[in-house]
């Protein structure tokens, strides 16, 4: 049986700042991100399965990505854990969704993080093929399993 790729597209809003960067992105700013998640596999040929003929139910992929990526990062401020916060009141409601990551929160590094999170949650018979994270209308980064 031939392999098929399925893609589901997600949207989320998030802010970040790049620690040590000399351009404008050193300041806190936000993006309307669009994440394309593509999986690859063979359509199931199991007569007893409710998903016979599918590589994966789109709703199952949606549930995985929504729970482990979108709900985590949507409307969050993502900062490298080394970013000095000064007198910022981290207990205030404004900063309840502050995410400290071990990396510079660029689109490239977010993709690496997302790929690790999603890959381990997919059924054994489906593999993550690629991710595309669109940061602006004209700028995006891509991750491909075959490259890694």
DALIN-V945351 format. One record per residue. N is the residue number from 1. D_FIRST is the distance of its C-alpha to the first C-alpha in whole Angstrom. Layout:
<<N	D_FIRST> <N	D_FIRST>>
This chain:
<<1	0> <2	4> <3	7> <4	9> <5	13> <6	16> <7	19> <8	22> <9	26> <10	29> <11	33> <12	35> <13	39> <14	40> <15	43> <16	44> <17	46> <18	46> <19	48> <20	50> <21	49> <22	51> <23	50> <24	50> <25	47> <26	49> <27	50> <28	49> <29	47> <30	44> <31	40> <32	38> <33	35> <34	32> <35	29> <36	25> <37	22> <38	19> <39	16> <40	13> <41	10> <42	6> <43	8> <44	9> <45	9> <46	13> <47	15> <48	18> <49	17> <50	19> <51	16> <52	13> <53	11> <54	12> <55	11> <56	15> <57	18> <58	20> <59	23> <60	22> <61	22> <62	25> <63	27> <64	26> <65	27> <66	30> <67	31> <68	31> <69	31> <70	33> <71	35> <72	36> <73	37> <74	38> <75	42> <76	42> <77	44> <78	42> <79	44> <80	44> <81	46> <82	49> <83	50> <84	54> <85	54> <86	58> <87	59> <88	56> <89	57> <90	53> <91	54> <92	55> <93	52> <94	52> <95	50> <96	48> <97	45> <98	45> <99	43> <100	44> <101	41> <102	41> <103	40> <104	41> <105	40> <106	38> <107	35> <108	34> <109	35> <110	34> <111	30> <112	30> <113	31> <114	29> <115	26> <116	27> <117	28> <118	25> <119	23> <120	24> <121	24> <122	20> <123	18> <124	17> <125	13> <126	14> <127	16> <128	18> <129	18> <130	21> <131	24> <132	27> <133	30> <134	33> <135	36> <136	38> <137	37> <138	37> <139	36> <140	33> <141	31> <142	28> <143	26> <144	23> <145	21> <146	20> <147	24> <148	25>>
